[in-house]
Amino acid sequence: ETEKINRSATVCNMAGFVLNSEPIATEIAQINAVVAEYDKMYLYCDDVDAWAKEYAEKLRAAGAQTVIDEVQKQVDAWRAANGK
């Protein structure tokens, strides 16, 4: 039964894509630092909405949009090169 399921499985259209994180290494490090700082902090805060807003602002300041833009650029280039 497992073999049958595996043979009929749909392959993800992103299979084979590998992100080159070098252009965004600084931003990734900054985002990881923010995540480490804010991880589980919501469990102990009085105002979760304020915490979420502050967390999102810190992620933006750390370069989250730069990471999103670079990943999308690489995905678009990979899809164009691979006809996907």
MMTF fields as JSON, N, C-alpha, C and O atoms, coordinates in Angstrom:
{
  "mmtfVersion": "1.0.0",
  "mmtfProducer": "UNKNOWN",
  "numBonds": 335,
  "numAtoms": 336,
  "numGroups": 84,
  "numChains": 1,
  "numModels": 1,
  "chainsPerModel": [1],
  "groupsPerChain": [84],
  "chainIdList": ["A"],
  "bondAtomList": [4, 2, 8, 6, 12, 10, 16, 14, 20, 18, 24, 22, 28, 26, 32, 30, 36, 34, 40, 38, 44, 42, 48, 46, 52, 50, 56, 54, 60, 58, 64, 62, 68, 66, 72, 70, 76, 74, 80, 78, 84, 82, 88, 86, 92, 90, 96, 94, 100, 98, 104, 102, 108, 106, 112, 110, 116, 114, 120, 118, 124, 122, 128, 126, 132, 130, 136, 134, 140, 138, 144, 142, 148, 146, 152, 150, 156, 154, 160, 158, 164, 162, 168, 166, 172, 170, 176, 174, 180, 178, 184, 182, 188, 186, 192, 190, 196, 194, 200, 198, 204, 202, 208, 206, 212, 210, 216, 214, 220, 218, 224, 222, 228, 226, 232, 230, 236, 234, 240, 238, 244, 242, 248, 246, 252, 250, 256, 254, 260, 258, 264, 262, 268, 266, 272, 270, 276, 274, 280, 278, 284, 282, 288, 286, 292, 290, 296, 294, 300, 298, 304, 302, 308, 306, 312, 310, 316, 314, 320, 318, 324, 322, 328, 326, 332, 330],
  "bondOrderList": [1, 1, 1, 1, 1, 1, 1, 1, 1, 1, 1, 1, 1, 1, 1, 1, 1, 1, 1, 1, 1, 1, 1, 1, 1, 1, 1, 1, 1, 1, 1, 1, 1, 1, 1, 1, 1, 1, 1, 1, 1, 1, 1, 1, 1, 1, 1, 1, 1, 1, 1, 1, 1, 1, 1, 1, 1, 1, 1, 1, 1, 1, 1, 1, 1, 1, 1, 1, 1, 1, 1, 1, 1, 1, 1, 1, 1, 1, 1, 1, 1, 1, 1],
  "groupList": [{"groupName": "GLU", "atomNameList": ["N", "CA", "C", "O"], "elementList": ["N", "C", "C", "O"], "formalChargeList": [0, 0, 0, 0], "bondAtomList": [1, 0, 2, 1, 3, 2], "bondOrderList": [1, 1, 2], "singleLetterCode": "E", "chemCompType": "L-PEPTIDE LINKING"}, {"groupName": "THR", "atomNameList": ["N", "CA", "C", "O"], "elementList": ["N", "C", "C", "O"], "formalChargeList": [0, 0, 0, 0], "bondAtomList": [1, 0, 2, 1, 3, 2], "bondOrderList": [1, 1, 2], "singleLetterCode": "T", "chemCompType": "L-PEPTIDE LINKING"}, {"groupName": "LYS", "atomNameList": ["N", "CA", "C", "O"], "elementList": ["N", "C", "C", "O"], "formalChargeList": [0, 0, 0, 0], "bondAtomList": [1, 0, 2, 1, 3, 2], "bondOrderList": [1, 1, 2], "singleLetterCode": "K", "chemCompType": "L-PEPTIDE LINKING"}, {"groupName": "ILE", "atomNameList": ["N", "CA", "C", "O"], "elementList": ["N", "C", "C", "O"], "formalChargeList": [0, 0, 0, 0], "bondAtomList": [1, 0, 2, 1, 3, 2], "bondOrderList": [1, 1, 2], "singleLetterCode": "I", "chemCompType": "L-PEPTIDE LINKING"}, {"groupName": "ASN", "atomNameList": ["N", "CA", "C", "O"], "elementList": ["N", "C", "C", "O"], "formalChargeList": [0, 0, 0, 0], "bondAtomList": [1, 0, 2, 1, 3, 2], "bondOrderList": [1, 1, 2], "singleLetterCode": "N", "chemCompType": "L-PEPTIDE LINKING"}, {"groupName": "ARG", "atomNameList": ["N", "CA", "C", "O"], "elementList": ["N", "C", "C", "O"], "formalChargeList": [0, 0, 0, 0], "bondAtomList": [1, 0, 2, 1, 3, 2], "bondOrderList": [1, 1, 2], "singleLetterCode": "R", "chemCompType": "L-PEPTIDE LINKING"}, {"groupName": "SER", "atomNameList": ["N", "CA", "C", "O"], "elementList": ["N", "C", "C", "O"], "formalChargeList": [0, 0, 0, 0], "bondAtomList": [1, 0, 2, 1, 3, 2], "bondOrderList": [1, 1, 2], "singleLetterCode": "S", "chemCompType": "L-PEPTIDE LINKING"}, {"groupName": "ALA", "atomNameList": ["N", "CA", "C", "O"], "elementList": ["N", "C", "C", "O"], "formalChargeList": [0, 0, 0, 0], "bondAtomList": [1, 0, 2, 1, 3, 2], "bondOrderList": [1, 1, 2], "singleLetterCode": "A", "chemCompType": "L-PEPTIDE LINKING"}, {"groupName": "VAL", "atomNameList": ["N", "CA", "C", "O"], "elementList": ["N", "C", "C", "O"], "formalChargeList": [0, 0, 0, 0], "bondAtomList": [1, 0, 2, 1, 3, 2], "bondOrderList": [1, 1, 2], "singleLetterCode": "V", "chemCompType": "L-PEPTIDE LINKING"}, {"groupName": "CYS", "atomNameList": ["N", "CA", "C", "O"], "elementList": ["N", "C", "C", "O"], "formalChargeList": [0, 0, 0, 0], "bondAtomList": [1, 0, 2, 1, 3, 2], "bondOrderList": [1, 1, 2], "singleLetterCode": "C", "chemCompType": "L-PEPTIDE LINKING"}, {"groupName": "MET", "atomNameList": ["N", "CA", "C", "O"], "elementList": ["N", "C", "C", "O"], "formalChargeList": [0, 0, 0, 0], "bondAtomList": [1, 0, 2, 1, 3, 2], "bondOrderList": [1, 1, 2], "singleLetterCode": "M", "chemCompType": "L-PEPTIDE LINKING"}, {"groupName": "GLY", "atomNameList": ["N", "CA", "C", "O"], "elementList": ["N", "C", "C", "O"], "formalChargeList": [0, 0, 0, 0], "bondAtomList": [1, 0, 2, 1, 3, 2], "bondOrderList": [1, 1, 2], "singleLetterCode": "G", "chemCompType": "PEPTIDE LINKING"}, {"groupName": "PHE", "atomNameList": ["N", "CA", "C", "O"], "elementList": ["N", "C", "C", "O"], "formalChargeList": [0, 0, 0, 0], "bondAtomList": [1, 0, 2, 1, 3, 2], "bondOrderList": [1, 1, 2], "singleLetterCode": "F", "chemCompType": "L-PEPTIDE LINKING"}, {"groupName": "LEU", "atomNameList": ["N", "CA", "C", "O"], "elementList": ["N", "C", "C", "O"], "formalChargeList": [0, 0, 0, 0], "bondAtomList": [1, 0, 2, 1, 3, 2], "bondOrderList": [1, 1, 2], "singleLetterCode": "L", "chemCompType": "L-PEPTIDE LINKING"}, {"groupName": "PRO", "atomNameList": ["N", "CA", "C", "O"], "elementList": ["N", "C", "C", "O"], "formalChargeList": [0, 0, 0, 0], "bondAtomList": [1, 0, 2, 1, 3, 2], "bondOrderList": [1, 1, 2], "singleLetterCode": "P", "chemCompType": "L-PEPTIDE LINKING"}, {"groupName": "GLN", "atomNameList": ["N", "CA", "C", "O"], "elementList": ["N", "C", "C", "O"], "formalChargeList": [0, 0, 0, 0], "bondAtomList": [1, 0, 2, 1, 3, 2], "bondOrderList": [1, 1, 2], "singleLetterCode": "Q", "chemCompType": "L-PEPTIDE LINKING"}, {"groupName": "TYR", "atomNameList": ["N", "CA", "C", "O"], "elementList": ["N", "C", "C", "O"], "formalChargeList": [0, 0, 0, 0], "bondAtomList": [1, 0, 2, 1, 3, 2], "bondOrderList": [1, 1, 2], "singleLetterCode": "Y", "chemCompType": "L-PEPTIDE LINKING"}, {"groupName": "ASP", "atomNameList": ["N", "CA", "C", "O"], "elementList": ["N", "C", "C", "O"], "formalChargeList": [0, 0, 0, 0], "bondAtomList": [1, 0, 2, 1, 3, 2], "bondOrderList": [1, 1, 2], "singleLetterCode": "D", "chemCompType": "L-PEPTIDE LINKING"}, {"groupName": "TRP", "atomNameList": ["N", "CA", "C", "O"], "elementList": ["N", "C", "C", "O"], "formalChargeList": [0, 0, 0, 0], "bondAtomList": [1, 0, 2, 1, 3, 2], "bondOrderList": [1, 1, 2], "singleLetterCode": "W", "chemCompType": "L-PEPTIDE LINKING"}],
  "groupTypeList": [0, 1, 0, 2, 3, 4, 5, 6, 7, 1, 8, 9, 4, 10, 7, 11, 12, 8, 13, 4, 6, 0, 14, 3, 7, 1, 0, 3, 7, 15, 3, 4, 7, 8, 8, 7, 0, 16, 17, 2, 10, 16, 13, 16, 9, 17, 17, 8, 17, 7, 18, 7, 2, 0, 16, 7, 0, 2, 13, 5, 7, 7, 11, 7, 15, 1, 8, 3, 17, 0, 8, 15, 2, 15, 8, 17, 7, 18, 5, 7, 7, 4, 11, 2],
  "groupIdList": [1, 2, 3, 4, 5, 6, 7, 8, 9, 10, 11, 12, 13, 14, 15, 16, 17, 18, 19, 20, 21, 22, 23, 24, 25, 26, 27, 28, 29, 30, 31, 32, 33, 34, 35, 36, 37, 38, 39, 40, 41, 42, 43, 44, 45, 46, 47, 48, 49, 50, 51, 52, 53, 54, 55, 56, 57, 58, 59, 60, 61, 62, 63, 64, 65, 66, 67, 68, 69, 70, 71, 72, 73, 74, 75, 76, 77, 78, 79, 80, 81, 82, 83, 84],
  "secStructList": [7, 2, 2, 2, 2, 2, 2, 2, 7, 7, 7, 7, 6, 6, 6, 6, 7, 7, 7, 7, 7, 4, 4, 4, 2, 2, 2, 2, 2, 2, 2, 2, 2, 2, 2, 2, 2, 2, 6, 6, 4, 4, 4, 4, 7, 1, 7, 2, 2, 2, 2, 2, 2, 2, 2, 2, 2, 2, 2, 2, 2, 2, 6, 2, 2, 2, 2, 2, 2, 2, 2, 2, 2, 2, 2, 2, 2, 2, 2, 2, 2, 2, 6, 7],
  "xCoordList": [0.835, 0.0, 0.879, 0.602, 1.934, 2.835, 3.51, 3.631, 3.95, 4.582, 3.614, 4.001, 2.376, 1.352, 1.163, 1.087, 1.091, 0.939, 2.154, 2.008, 3.349, 4.571, 4.659, 5.071, 4.277, 4.336, 3.325, 3.555, 2.233, 1.188, 1.303, 0.501, 2.291, 2.448, 2.838, 3.55, 2.375, 2.713, 4.025, 4.205, 4.936, 6.218, 6.016, 5.404, 6.529, 6.424, 7.113, 8.204, 6.473, 7.052, 8.279, 8.921, 8.604, 9.807, 10.941, 12.008, 10.722, 11.764, 12.974, 12.855, 14.114, 15.346, 15.816, 16.971, 14.94, 15.338, 16.211, 15.876, 17.325, 18.204, 18.479, 18.977, 18.161, 18.362, 19.842, 20.528, 20.322, 21.665, 21.493, 21.076, 21.814, 21.583, 22.701, 22.599, 23.761, 24.896, 24.498, 24.948, 23.665, 23.323, 22.522, 22.454, 21.925, 21.073, 21.55, 20.778, 22.811, 23.35, 23.246, 22.912, 23.528, 23.458, 22.033, 21.799, 21.088, 19.684, 19.191, 18.449, 19.598, 19.191, 19.733, 19.021, 20.976, 21.559, 20.803, 20.538, 20.462, 19.722, 18.327, 17.86, 17.667, 16.334, 16.421, 15.581, 17.424, 17.597, 17.797, 17.318, 18.505, 18.71, 17.387, 17.123, 16.564, 15.25, 14.376, 13.722, 14.371, 13.565, 14.016, 13.178, 15.312, 15.828, 15.409, 15.093, 15.412, 15.044, 13.553, 13.172, 12.713, 11.261, 10.583, 9.391, 11.329, 10.761, 10.112, 10.754, 8.879, 8.078, 7.857, 7.286, 8.301, 8.078, 6.582, 6.14, 5.806, 4.361, 3.692, 2.612, 4.327, 3.75, 3.719, 2.938, 4.57, 4.722, 4.364, 4.586, 3.815, 3.508, 2.045, 1.194, 1.791, 0.432, -0.402, -1.62, 0.252, -0.452, 0.133, 1.138, -0.499, 0.001, -0.02, 0.881, -1.025, -1.103, 0.077, 0.666, 0.412, 1.553, 2.848, 3.732, 2.954, 4.124, 4.259, 5.351, 3.158, 3.177, 3.567, 4.327, 3.054, 3.392, 4.883, 5.551, 5.392, 6.809, 7.692, 8.718, 7.297, 8.035, 8.095, 9.157, 6.959, 6.901, 7.774, 8.462, 7.744, 8.579, 10.064, 10.854, 10.438, 11.838, 12.262, 13.382, 11.373, 11.686, 11.862, 12.766, 10.991, 11.133, 12.458, 13.166, 12.795, 14.046, 15.266, 16.321, 15.113, 16.215, 16.416, 17.432, 15.445, 15.606, 14.699, 15.024, 13.579, 12.669, 12.22, 12.164, 11.902, 11.439, 12.559, 12.311, 13.783, 14.933, 15.069, 15.343, 14.879, 14.954, 13.834, 14.073, 12.631, 11.485, 11.749, 11.545, 12.197, 12.451, 13.534, 13.398, 14.608, 15.706, 15.265, 15.6, 14.525, 14.034, 13.122, 13.236, 12.221, 11.309, 12.082, 11.747, 13.11, 13.944, 14.601, 14.617, 15.141, 15.801, 14.807, 15.106, 13.64, 12.608, 12.167, 12.046, 11.924, 11.509, 12.562, 12.229, 13.819, 14.91, 15.011, 15.208, 14.876, 14.952, 13.802, 14.005, 12.596, 11.437, 11.612, 11.309, 12.093, 12.307, 13.346, 13.185, 14.402, 15.47, 15.055, 15.621, 14.066, 13.667, 12.273, 11.731, 11.698, 10.38, 9.277, 8.406, 9.305, 8.284, 7.399, 6.487],
  "yCoordList": [-1.196, 0.0, 1.258, 2.215, 1.249, 2.406, 2.651, 3.796, 1.588, 1.734, 2.347, 3.203, 1.924, 2.454, 3.958, 4.745, 4.335, 5.748, 6.547, 7.629, 6.02, 6.715, 6.89, 7.949, 5.867, 5.96, 6.96, 7.558, 7.142, 8.048, 9.458, 10.333, 9.677, 10.987, 12.049, 11.763, 13.248, 14.382, 14.986, 15.236, 15.216, 15.823, 17.335, 17.949, 17.911, 19.357, 20.075, 19.685, 21.126, 21.856, 22.682, 23.275, 22.725, 23.42, 22.44, 22.854, 21.151, 20.153, 20.5, 20.686, 20.585, 20.922, 22.345, 22.669, 23.199, 24.578, 24.599, 23.983, 25.312, 25.487, 26.98, 27.624, 27.516, 28.935, 29.227, 28.517, 30.266, 30.786, 31.874, 32.989, 31.548, 32.485, 33.511, 34.409, 33.394, 34.308, 35.782, 36.596, 36.158, 37.585, 38.149, 39.365, 37.28, 37.725, 37.179, 37.109, 36.795, 36.189, 37.133, 36.702, 38.409, 39.381, 39.504, 39.501, 39.613, 39.759, 38.508, 38.605, 37.343, 36.1, 36.054, 35.658, 36.452, 36.479, 37.461, 37.165, 38.62, 39.615, 39.104, 39.295, 38.459, 37.899, 36.798, 36.73, 35.944, 34.883, 35.457, 34.891, 36.58, 37.226, 37.75, 37.628, 38.327, 38.825, 37.66, 37.728, 36.598, 35.425, 34.876, 34.546, 34.773, 34.27, 35.177, 34.702, 36.478, 37.43, 37.36, 37.435, 37.216, 37.289, 35.925, 35.854, 34.851, 33.513, 33.252, 33.38, 32.899, 32.534, 33.684, 33.484, 34.884, 36.033, 36.305, 36.804, 35.968, 36.201, 35.441, 35.822, 34.378, 33.6, 34.387, 34.08, 35.399, 36.124, 37.601, 38.358, 38.01, 39.439, 39.715, 38.827, 40.953, 41.352, 41.697, 41.516, 42.191, 42.66, 41.961, 42.406, 40.876, 40.082, 40.891, 40.751, 41.729, 42.539, 43.506, 43.671, 44.126, 45.04, 44.264, 44.726, 43.082, 42.233, 41.852, 41.923, 41.452, 41.039, 42.197, 42.016, 43.377, 44.555, 44.883, 45.157, 44.856, 45.138, 44.083, 44.417, 42.826, 41.722, 41.907, 41.772, 42.212, 42.425, 43.609, 43.551, 44.671, 45.839, 45.491, 45.922, 44.71, 44.292, 43.401, 43.519, 42.514, 41.658, 42.484, 42.228, 43.476, 44.37, 45.109, 45.208, 45.626, 46.369, 45.471, 45.939, 44.185, 43.238, 42.835, 42.232, 43.169, 42.88, 41.802, 41.184, 41.56, 40.505, 40.72, 39.764, 41.943, 42.193, 41.965, 41.499, 42.288, 42.025, 40.533, 40.116, 39.721, 38.265, 37.771, 36.974, 38.237, 37.836, 38.18, 37.348, 39.394, 39.834, 38.999, 38.645, 38.681, 37.897, 36.461, 35.899, 35.879, 34.515, 34.49, 33.596, 35.459, 35.506, 35.688, 35.069, 36.53, 36.745, 35.442, 35.115, 34.705, 33.448, 32.39, 31.632, 32.336, 31.385, 31.706, 30.804, 32.978, 33.376, 33.012, 32.503, 33.266, 32.943, 31.431, 30.961, 30.67, 29.209, 28.659, 27.787, 29.166, 28.714, 29.026, 28.189, 30.214, 30.59, 29.684, 29.269, 29.383, 28.546, 27.083, 26.344, 26.663, 25.26, 25.023, 23.923, 26.056, 25.914, 25.512, 24.717, 26.047, 25.674, 26.847, 26.732],
  "zCoordList": [0.0, 0.0, 0.0, -0.724, 0.813, 0.871, -0.463, -0.897, -1.118, -2.435, -3.434, -4.229, -3.399, -4.295, -4.05, -4.994, -2.799, -2.444, -2.901, -3.469, -2.655, -3.06, -4.57, -5.042, -5.338, -6.802, -7.354, -8.405, -6.667, -7.16, -6.581, -6.909, -5.728, -5.089, -6.116, -7.078, -5.904, -6.753, -6.266, -5.074, -7.207, -6.86, -6.762, -7.636, -5.712, -5.515, -6.669, -7.086, -7.186, -8.314, -7.925, -8.791, -6.664, -6.197, -5.894, -5.441, -6.139, -5.902, -6.761, -7.972, -6.136, -6.844, -6.603, -6.88, -6.093, -5.808, -4.547, -3.535, -4.629, -3.481, -3.325, -4.249, -2.181, -1.916, -1.711, -0.975, -2.359, -2.094, -1.036, -1.347, 0.205, 1.305, 1.462, 2.298, 0.676, 0.815, 0.688, 1.496, -0.303, -0.43, 0.748, 0.927, 1.539, 2.65, 3.99, 4.946, 4.059, 5.285, 6.481, 7.585, 6.267, 7.361, 7.881, 9.089, 6.958, 7.357, 8.081, 9.058, 7.605, 8.261, 9.689, 10.612, 9.871, 11.218, 12.114, 13.279, 11.573, 12.359, 12.714, 13.837, 11.764, 12.016, 13.069, 13.966, 12.966, 13.968, 15.364, 16.347, 15.452, 16.75, 17.308, 18.504, 16.448, 16.879, 17.331, 18.371, 16.544, 16.9, 18.25, 19.089, 18.472, 19.753, 20.911, 22.002, 20.661, 21.706, 22.034, 23.203, 21.017, 21.205, 21.341, 21.641, 21.124, 21.171, 22.531, 23.573, 22.504, 23.69, 24.662, 25.734, 24.305, 25.173, 25.335, 26.37, 24.294, 24.341, 25.487, 25.94, 25.95, 27.045, 28.351, 29.252, 28.445, 29.704, 29.61, 30.555, 28.478, 28.335, 28.694, 28.651, 29.043, 29.407, 28.175, 28.174, 27.135, 25.943, 24.708, 24.153, 24.291, 23.17, 21.881, 21.053, 21.698, 20.474, 20.384, 19.316, 21.474, 21.488, 21.251, 20.529, 21.863, 21.652, 20.177, 19.613, 19.557, 18.156, 17.251, 16.299, 17.541, 16.745, 16.88, 15.884, 18.09, 18.328, 17.654, 17.061, 17.743, 17.13, 15.607, 15.0, 15.008, 13.558, 13.142, 12.123, 13.926, 13.624, 13.703, 12.863, 14.716, 14.851, 13.682, 13.186, 13.244, 12.095, 10.826, 10.03, 10.644, 9.477, 9.541, 8.539, 10.705, 10.875, 10.66, 10.233, 10.958, 10.79, 9.332, 8.985, 8.476, 7.052, 6.509, 5.495, 7.146, 6.689, 5.246, 4.474, 4.873, 3.502, 2.496, 1.384, 2.879, 2.002, 1.75, 0.625, 2.793, 2.65, 1.74, 0.833, 1.976, 1.145, -0.315, -1.199, -0.565, -1.937, -2.612, -3.783, -1.89, -2.46, -2.744, -3.787, -1.831, -2.049, -3.269, -4.107, -3.377, -4.518, -5.82, -6.831, -5.804, -6.985, -7.423, -8.61, -6.464, -6.788, -7.266, -8.189, -6.65, -7.079, -8.496, -9.325, -8.787, -10.128, -11.164, -12.235, -10.858, -11.786, -11.979, -13.1, -10.897, -10.983, -11.815, -12.659, -11.579, -12.354, -13.836, -14.685, -14.149, -15.553, -16.202, -17.35, -15.473, -16.014, -16.142, -16.948, -15.347, -15.333, -15.908, -15.806, -16.512, -17.133, -16.178, -16.532, -14.981, -13.972, -13.66, -12.841]
}
